[in-house]
């Protein structure tokens, strides 16, 4: 059924009649009818203005991600997806033709064709399927690590001091044993004087940090930190046919560590922010990043952490990166972050309890004035339907539109485990990142220093048994410079030796591409 230009539905449809390239989301729903001639779309250049996909469990959020990711890839835009439940890998394979799919395509005016899209599959630290994604402790930084370790503000500041010291002294924190070694050294009799000029580290705080690191390792998280360090620039690749590569981070194996994977996603975003140049508005984004289970990122976050997230989201737009948060309700996202999200796809909400009803009213208030009764519409939407408002080509919000969404053209479900493993092993990135490397870093250097000192003391005692005043301990820097390991250290960190590493908003170390 076509819509009249003079009707409210016609006015809504006119708000989505863009002249430039746009992604097709679906068809307008009005007064119980679906209008295939009234397409609901989002302009491709506006995908770097960020967005929110929200809705109750089972309402179709994952399929919406798949639909948007497919079209971005087809337009040459790389995509990053976090696959928390393990059901996004199907985007790499053609979808299954079925009567239900054909029916949906006919309802929304879609010419459906089974299509698979170029994918790379990643896994955190080599746990589960995927190319291992690792990061050094130094690059991860003290702010994000404090979030993972659940440290309070005082402990977070102390951890920042530890990183500051390690940066200045050229002690690389590659993995967690390096961090433990530096903390233990700084509260030892030999190490305590090292912090006199820049503050101190209490034994109690050091104990909390060490216990938190140990507990973290016992959860199996040690493998996430190390080398070879993953270059997030890999997410910006396109396939040989010009389509954008869809990077799928497989997370089912770490579902019991939600704070870890949500914080790791923030590291990936912060690392991209620190390395990408300013580009302003582009014809299409360089990358669109989907942040699934977004409420986990904000749960228990400090004020400073939330401020850093807000600033990162606000500024990364000018670097050509769009960020979509995926969660159950808009209230899961802090107001300052929500204000940065110009594109909204809101699936159905339930109002079974007083809290549900309150959440529903709060969600309605986040939308522009609408011709719909949004409370009624949001509770009556079916699976694969949503309320949409996006930014037009001029940057103004489009009218709120109830929408029946298109069907994804790739497989709506996971691919077989053997097919996933084969895709991972056949990737050109597998040889680059598969095997962990444990080179000399802070732990080995401090251990060697302690061993040499013990041997020197034994030699002095044997050579000069007579009592005499003990020689004042050299500082760590003096002993490092005088030792044979100085040459190795200089080779490994080059010009970074003797000066603090430049860090971004989240305290993550900045790298040059």
C-alpha positions as CSV (number, residue, x, y, z in Angstrom):
1,X,0.0,0.0,0.0
2,X,1.4,3.4,-1.0
3,X,1.4,6.4,1.3
4,X,-0.2,9.7,0.5
5,X,2.2,12.7,0.5
6,X,-0.4,14.7,2.5
7,X,-0.8,12.1,5.2
8,X,1.3,11.9,8.4
9,X,2.9,8.7,7.0
10,X,3.8,10.6,3.8
11,X,5.5,13.3,5.8
12,X,7.5,10.7,7.7
13,X,8.5,9.0,4.4
14,X,9.6,12.3,2.9
15,X,12.1,12.7,5.8
16,X,14.0,9.6,4.6
17,X,14.1,10.4,0.8
18,X,17.8,11.1,0.7
19,X,19.6,11.9,-2.6
20,X,23.0,10.5,-1.7
21,X,24.1,6.9,-0.8
22,X,22.2,5.4,2.1
23,X,21.7,2.1,3.9
24,X,18.3,0.5,3.6
25,X,16.9,-0.4,7.0
26,X,13.3,-1.3,6.0
27,X,9.9,-0.1,5.3
28,X,7.5,2.3,7.1
29,X,4.9,1.0,9.5
30,X,1.8,3.1,9.9
31,X,-1.6,2.3,11.3
32,X,-0.8,-1.4,11.3
33,X,0.2,-1.4,7.6
34,X,3.7,-1.9,6.1
35,X,4.4,0.4,3.2
36,X,7.2,-1.0,0.9
37,X,7.3,2.1,-1.2
38,X,8.3,4.2,1.9
39,X,11.8,3.1,2.6
40,X,13.5,4.0,6.0
41,X,17.2,4.7,5.3
42,X,20.3,6.1,7.0
43,X,22.7,8.3,4.9
44,X,26.1,6.6,4.6
45,X,28.1,9.8,5.5
46,X,26.1,10.0,8.8
47,X,27.3,6.6,10.1
48,X,30.2,8.3,11.8
49,X,27.7,10.3,14.0
50,X,27.3,7.2,16.2
51,X,24.2,5.3,17.2
52,X,22.3,3.2,19.5
53,X,20.6,-0.2,18.9
54,X,18.4,-1.1,21.9
55,X,15.6,-3.4,22.8
56,X,14.5,-6.3,25.0
57,X,16.1,-9.7,24.7
58,X,14.8,-11.6,21.6
59,X,13.5,-8.5,19.7
60,X,16.1,-8.7,16.9
61,X,19.0,-6.5,17.9
62,X,21.6,-8.9,16.6
63,X,19.9,-9.2,13.2
64,X,19.8,-5.4,13.0
65,X,23.6,-5.4,13.6
66,X,24.0,-8.0,10.9
67,X,21.8,-6.1,8.4
68,X,23.7,-2.8,8.9
69,X,27.1,-4.5,8.9
70,X,26.3,-6.2,5.5
71,X,25.4,-3.0,3.8
72,X,28.4,-1.2,5.2
73,X,30.7,-3.9,3.9
74,X,29.0,-3.8,0.5
75,X,29.7,0.0,0.4
76,X,33.4,-0.6,1.1
77,X,33.3,0.3,4.9
78,X,35.1,-2.0,7.3
79,X,33.1,-3.1,10.3
80,X,33.9,-4.3,13.8
81,X,31.4,-6.6,15.6
82,X,31.7,-8.1,19.1
83,X,30.1,-11.6,19.0
84,X,29.1,-12.1,22.6
85,X,26.7,-15.0,22.1
86,X,28.5,-16.7,19.2
87,X,25.8,-16.2,16.6
88,X,27.3,-13.5,14.3
89,X,29.8,-15.7,12.5
90,X,27.2,-16.5,9.9
91,X,27.8,-13.1,8.3
92,X,30.6,-14.8,6.4
93,X,28.3,-17.3,4.7
94,X,25.3,-16.9,2.4
95,X,21.9,-16.9,4.1
96,X,19.4,-19.7,3.8
97,X,16.5,-19.1,1.4
98,X,13.2,-19.8,3.1
99,X,9.5,-19.0,2.9
100,X,9.8,-16.7,5.9
101,X,12.7,-14.8,4.4
102,X,10.9,-14.4,1.1
103,X,7.8,-13.2,2.9
104,X,9.7,-10.5,4.8
105,X,11.5,-9.4,1.7
106,X,8.2,-9.0,-0.1
107,X,6.7,-7.0,2.8
108,X,9.5,-4.4,2.7
109,X,10.2,-4.3,-1.0
110,X,13.6,-6.0,-0.7
111,X,15.3,-7.9,-3.5
112,X,16.8,-10.5,-1.3
113,X,19.9,-12.5,-2.5
114,X,21.9,-14.9,-0.3
115,X,25.3,-13.3,0.2
116,X,28.3,-13.9,2.4
117,X,30.7,-11.1,3.3
118,X,34.5,-11.0,3.9
119,X,35.3,-11.7,7.5
120,X,38.2,-12.0,9.9
121,X,37.6,-13.8,13.2
122,X,39.4,-12.8,16.4
123,X,39.6,-14.1,20.0
124,X,40.9,-12.4,23.1
125,X,44.3,-13.8,24.0
126,X,43.8,-16.9,22.0
127,X,40.9,-18.2,24.2
128,X,38.3,-19.8,21.9
129,X,38.2,-19.6,18.1
130,X,39.9,-16.6,16.4
131,X,43.2,-14.9,15.7
132,X,44.6,-14.0,19.1
133,X,44.3,-10.4,20.1
134,X,46.9,-9.4,22.7
135,X,48.0,-6.1,24.2
136,X,50.9,-5.2,26.4
137,X,50.2,-3.9,29.8
138,X,52.1,-0.7,28.9
139,X,49.8,-0.1,25.9
140,X,46.6,-1.0,27.8
141,X,47.4,1.7,30.4
142,X,46.6,2.3,34.0
143,X,43.0,3.7,33.6
144,X,41.6,0.7,31.8
145,X,43.5,-1.7,33.9
146,X,42.1,-0.2,37.0
147,X,38.6,-0.7,35.7
148,X,39.4,-4.4,35.0
149,X,41.0,-4.9,38.4
150,X,38.1,-3.0,40.1
151,X,40.4,-0.7,41.9
152,X,39.2,2.4,43.9
153,X,40.3,5.9,43.1
154,X,43.3,5.9,45.4
155,X,44.5,2.5,44.1
156,X,44.0,3.7,40.5
157,X,46.2,6.8,41.2
158,X,48.8,4.5,42.7
159,X,48.7,2.3,39.6
160,X,49.2,5.4,37.5
161,X,52.3,6.2,39.5
162,X,53.6,2.7,38.9
163,X,53.1,3.1,35.2
164,X,54.8,6.5,35.3
165,X,57.8,5.1,37.0
166,X,58.1,2.1,34.6
167,X,57.8,4.5,31.6
168,X,60.5,6.8,32.9
169,X,62.9,4.0,33.7
170,X,62.4,2.1,30.5
171,X,60.9,-1.0,32.2
172,X,58.5,-2.4,29.7
173,X,55.4,-3.9,31.1
174,X,54.6,-6.6,28.5
175,X,52.6,-9.0,30.6
176,X,51.1,-9.2,34.1
177,X,54.3,-10.8,35.7
178,X,56.1,-7.6,34.6
179,X,53.6,-5.5,36.5
180,X,53.9,-7.7,39.6
181,X,57.7,-7.5,39.5
182,X,57.7,-3.6,39.3
183,X,55.1,-3.3,42.1
184,X,57.1,-5.7,44.3
185,X,60.3,-3.9,43.6
186,X,58.8,-0.5,44.5
187,X,57.8,-1.6,48.0
188,X,61.1,-3.5,48.7
189,X,63.8,-1.9,50.8
190,X,65.9,-1.3,47.6
191,X,63.0,0.1,45.5
192,X,61.2,2.4,48.0
193,X,63.7,5.3,47.6
194,X,63.0,5.3,43.8
195,X,59.6,7.0,44.4
196,X,60.7,9.6,46.9
197,X,60.7,12.4,44.3
198,X,57.3,11.6,42.7
199,X,55.3,10.3,45.6
200,X,55.1,7.0,47.4
201,X,53.4,3.6,47.1
202,X,52.0,2.2,50.4
203,X,52.5,-1.4,51.2
204,X,48.8,-1.8,51.7
205,X,47.9,-0.4,48.3
206,X,50.6,-2.5,46.6
207,X,49.1,-5.5,48.3
208,X,45.7,-4.8,47.0
209,X,47.0,-4.3,43.5
210,X,49.1,-7.5,43.6
211,X,46.1,-9.6,45.0
212,X,43.9,-8.1,42.2
213,X,46.4,-9.0,39.6
214,X,46.8,-12.5,41.0
215,X,43.0,-13.1,41.0
216,X,42.8,-11.7,37.5
217,X,45.4,-14.3,36.3
218,X,43.6,-17.1,38.1
219,X,40.5,-16.3,36.0
220,X,42.6,-17.2,32.9
221,X,43.1,-13.6,31.8
222,X,46.9,-13.7,31.7
223,X,46.9,-14.6,28.0
224,X,45.3,-11.4,27.1
225,X,48.4,-9.4,27.9
226,X,51.6,-10.1,26.0
227,X,53.1,-10.0,22.5
228,X,52.8,-9.9,19.6
229,X,50.7,-6.9,20.3
230,X,47.7,-6.6,18.0
231,X,47.6,-3.7,15.7
232,X,44.0,-2.3,15.6
233,X,44.8,-0.9,12.2
234,X,43.9,-4.4,11.0
235,X,40.3,-3.5,11.5
236,X,40.5,-0.9,8.7
237,X,41.2,-3.4,5.9
238,X,39.1,-4.0,2.8
239,X,38.8,-7.2,0.7
240,X,40.3,-7.6,-2.8
241,X,36.8,-6.9,-4.3
242,X,36.6,-3.6,-2.5
243,X,34.1,-4.6,0.1
244,X,34.8,-3.7,3.7
245,X,36.2,-6.5,5.9
246,X,33.9,-7.5,8.8
247,X,36.1,-8.1,11.9
248,X,34.2,-10.4,14.3
249,X,35.6,-10.7,17.8
250,X,34.5,-14.1,19.1
251,X,33.6,-13.7,22.8
252,X,31.6,-16.8,23.9
253,X,34.6,-18.3,25.6
254,X,35.0,-15.3,27.9
255,X,31.3,-14.7,28.7
256,X,32.0,-15.2,32.3
257,X,34.4,-12.2,32.2
258,X,32.1,-9.4,31.0
259,X,34.0,-6.6,32.5
260,X,37.2,-7.8,30.9
261,X,35.8,-8.0,27.3
262,X,33.9,-4.7,27.6
263,X,37.0,-2.9,28.8
264,X,39.1,-4.6,26.0
265,X,36.6,-3.2,23.5
266,X,37.2,0.2,25.0
267,X,41.0,-0.3,24.6
268,X,40.5,-1.1,20.9
269,X,38.5,2.1,20.4
270,X,40.9,4.2,22.4
271,X,43.9,2.8,20.5
272,X,42.2,3.7,17.2
273,X,41.5,7.2,18.5
274,X,45.1,7.7,19.5
275,X,46.5,6.6,16.2
276,X,44.1,7.8,13.5
277,X,44.6,11.3,11.9
278,X,41.9,13.9,11.9
279,X,39.9,13.7,8.6
280,X,36.6,15.6,9.3
281,X,33.5,14.6,7.5
282,X,34.0,11.9,4.8
283,X,31.7,10.5,2.1
284,X,31.7,7.3,4.1
285,X,33.2,6.2,7.5
286,X,36.7,4.6,7.8
287,X,35.2,2.1,10.3
288,X,32.0,1.5,12.1
289,X,32.5,-0.1,15.5
290,X,29.6,-2.0,17.2
291,X,29.9,-2.2,21.0
292,X,27.6,-5.0,22.1
293,X,26.5,-5.5,25.7
294,X,27.3,-1.8,26.3
295,X,25.9,-1.7,29.8
296,X,28.8,-3.8,31.0
297,X,31.2,-1.0,30.1
298,X,29.4,1.5,32.2
299,X,28.6,-0.7,35.2
300,X,30.7,0.4,38.2
301,X,32.6,3.0,36.1
302,X,34.3,5.9,37.9
303,X,33.4,9.5,37.0
304,X,36.8,10.0,35.3
305,X,36.3,6.8,33.3
306,X,32.9,8.0,32.1
307,X,34.3,11.4,31.2
308,X,37.0,9.7,29.1
309,X,34.4,7.5,27.3
310,X,32.3,10.6,26.5
311,X,35.3,12.5,25.2
312,X,36.5,9.6,23.1
313,X,33.1,9.1,21.5
314,X,32.7,12.8,20.8
315,X,36.1,13.2,19.2
316,X,36.6,10.0,17.3
317,X,33.9,11.1,14.9
318,X,36.3,13.5,13.3
319,X,38.7,10.6,12.7
320,X,36.1,8.8,10.5
321,X,35.0,6.2,13.0
322,X,31.4,5.6,13.9
323,X,30.4,3.9,17.2
324,X,27.2,2.0,17.8
325,X,26.3,1.0,21.3
326,X,24.1,-2.1,21.6
327,X,22.1,-2.7,24.8
328,X,18.6,-3.3,26.2
329,X,17.5,0.2,27.1
330,X,18.8,3.7,26.5
331,X,19.1,4.2,30.3
332,X,22.0,1.7,30.2
333,X,24.1,4.4,28.5
334,X,25.0,7.6,30.5
335,X,23.2,10.7,29.4
336,X,26.4,12.5,28.2
337,X,27.2,9.5,26.0
338,X,23.6,9.1,24.8
339,X,23.6,12.7,23.7
340,X,26.4,11.9,21.2
341,X,24.3,9.1,19.5
342,X,22.5,10.6,16.5
343,X,21.2,7.4,14.9
344,X,18.7,5.3,16.9
345,X,17.1,1.9,16.3
346,X,14.8,1.0,19.2
347,X,13.4,-2.5,19.2
348,X,10.4,-3.5,21.4
349,X,10.4,-2.9,25.1
350,X,8.3,-4.8,27.6
351,X,6.2,-3.3,30.4
352,X,5.6,-6.3,32.7
353,X,6.8,-4.7,35.9
354,X,6.8,-1.2,37.4
355,X,10.5,-0.9,36.6
356,X,9.7,-1.9,33.0
357,X,7.0,0.8,32.8
358,X,9.4,3.4,34.2
359,X,12.1,2.4,31.7
360,X,9.6,2.6,28.9
361,X,8.6,6.2,29.8
362,X,12.2,7.2,30.1
363,X,12.9,5.7,26.6
364,X,10.0,7.6,25.0
365,X,11.4,10.9,26.4
366,X,14.7,10.4,24.6
367,X,12.9,10.5,21.1
368,X,11.9,13.7,19.2
369,X,8.3,14.7,19.1
370,X,6.4,12.0,17.1
371,X,3.2,11.4,15.3
372,X,3.1,8.0,17.0
373,X,1.9,7.1,20.5
374,X,5.4,5.7,21.2
375,X,4.5,4.0,24.5
376,X,1.9,1.9,22.6
377,X,4.1,1.4,19.5
378,X,7.2,0.3,21.5
379,X,5.3,-2.4,23.5
380,X,3.5,-3.6,20.3
381,X,6.5,-4.0,18.0
382,X,7.1,-7.5,16.7
383,X,10.5,-9.3,16.3
384,X,12.4,-7.6,13.5
385,X,10.5,-4.3,13.9
386,X,11.9,-1.1,15.5
387,X,11.3,2.6,16.0
388,X,14.0,4.5,14.0
389,X,15.3,8.1,13.9
390,X,18.6,9.0,12.2
391,X,20.5,12.1,11.1
392,X,19.6,13.4,7.6
393,X,22.2,14.5,5.1
394,X,22.1,17.9,6.6
395,X,22.6,16.6,10.1
396,X,19.0,17.2,11.3
397,X,17.1,14.4,13.0
398,X,14.6,12.6,10.8
399,X,11.0,12.0,11.8
400,X,10.4,9.0,14.1
401,X,9.5,6.0,12.0
402,X,8.1,2.7,13.1
403,X,9.9,0.3,10.7
404,X,9.7,-3.3,9.6
405,X,13.4,-4.2,9.1
406,X,14.9,-6.0,6.1
407,X,16.1,-9.5,6.4
408,X,19.9,-10.0,6.5
409,X,21.3,-11.7,3.3
410,X,23.9,-13.7,5.2
411,X,23.4,-16.7,7.4
412,X,21.3,-15.8,10.5
413,X,23.2,-18.0,12.9
414,X,26.7,-19.3,13.6
415,X,28.7,-21.2,11.0
416,X,30.0,-24.7,11.8
417,X,32.9,-24.9,14.2
418,X,35.1,-26.6,11.6
419,X,34.3,-23.9,9.1
420,X,35.2,-21.2,11.6
421,X,38.5,-22.9,12.5
422,X,39.4,-23.2,8.8
423,X,38.6,-19.5,8.2
424,X,40.9,-18.5,11.1
425,X,43.8,-20.7,10.1
426,X,43.6,-19.6,6.4
427,X,43.8,-15.9,7.3
428,X,47.1,-14.2,6.4
429,X,47.0,-12.7,10.0
430,X,47.2,-16.1,11.6
431,X,51.0,-16.4,11.1
432,X,51.5,-12.9,12.4
433,X,49.6,-13.2,15.7
434,X,49.0,-16.9,16.5
435,X,52.2,-17.7,18.6
436,X,52.8,-15.8,21.8
437,X,56.3,-14.3,22.3
438,X,57.8,-13.9,25.8
439,X,60.9,-11.6,25.4
440,X,63.0,-9.9,28.0
441,X,61.1,-7.2,29.8
442,X,60.6,-5.7,33.3
443,X,60.3,-9.1,35.1
444,X,63.5,-10.5,33.6
445,X,65.5,-7.3,34.1
446,X,64.5,-6.8,37.7
447,X,65.1,-10.5,38.4
448,X,68.6,-10.3,36.8
449,X,69.3,-7.2,38.8
450,X,68.3,-8.9,42.1
451,X,70.4,-11.9,41.3
452,X,73.5,-9.8,40.5
453,X,73.1,-7.8,43.6
454,X,72.9,-11.0,45.7
455,X,76.0,-12.4,44.1
456,X,77.9,-9.1,44.6
457,X,77.0,-9.1,48.3
458,X,78.2,-12.6,48.7
459,X,81.5,-11.8,46.9
460,X,82.1,-8.7,49.1
461,X,81.4,-10.7,52.2
462,X,83.9,-13.4,51.2
463,X,86.6,-10.8,50.1
464,X,86.3,-8.4,53.0
465,X,85.1,-10.2,56.1
466,X,86.0,-7.2,58.3
467,X,83.1,-5.0,59.3
468,X,82.8,-1.7,57.4
469,X,80.2,0.8,56.5
470,X,77.9,-0.5,53.8
471,X,78.0,1.2,50.4
472,X,74.9,3.2,49.7
473,X,72.8,1.4,47.1
474,X,72.9,2.8,43.6
475,X,69.6,4.0,42.1
476,X,67.9,1.7,39.6
477,X,68.8,4.0,36.7
478,X,72.5,4.0,37.6
479,X,72.6,0.2,37.9
480,X,70.8,-0.2,34.6
481,X,73.1,2.1,32.8
482,X,76.2,0.4,34.2
483,X,74.9,-3.1,33.4
484,X,75.2,-5.2,30.3
485,X,71.4,-5.2,29.9
486,X,71.4,-1.5,29.0
487,X,72.3,-2.3,25.3
488,X,69.4,-4.8,25.1
489,X,67.0,-2.3,26.6
490,X,68.0,0.4,24.3
491,X,67.5,-1.8,21.3
492,X,64.0,-2.8,22.4
493,X,62.5,0.6,23.2
494,X,64.8,2.9,21.2
495,X,63.9,6.5,21.6
496,X,61.4,5.8,24.4
497,X,64.3,5.2,26.8
498,X,64.5,7.8,29.5
499,X,61.2,9.6,28.8
500,X,57.7,8.8,29.6
501,X,55.4,7.2,27.0
502,X,52.8,9.5,25.5
503,X,49.4,8.4,26.5
504,X,45.8,9.0,25.3
505,X,42.7,9.9,27.2
506,X,42.5,6.4,28.7
507,X,46.2,6.3,29.6
508,X,46.8,3.9,26.7
509,X,50.2,4.2,25.1
510,X,50.1,5.8,21.7
511,X,51.7,4.0,18.8
512,X,52.7,5.1,15.3
513,X,51.2,3.2,12.4
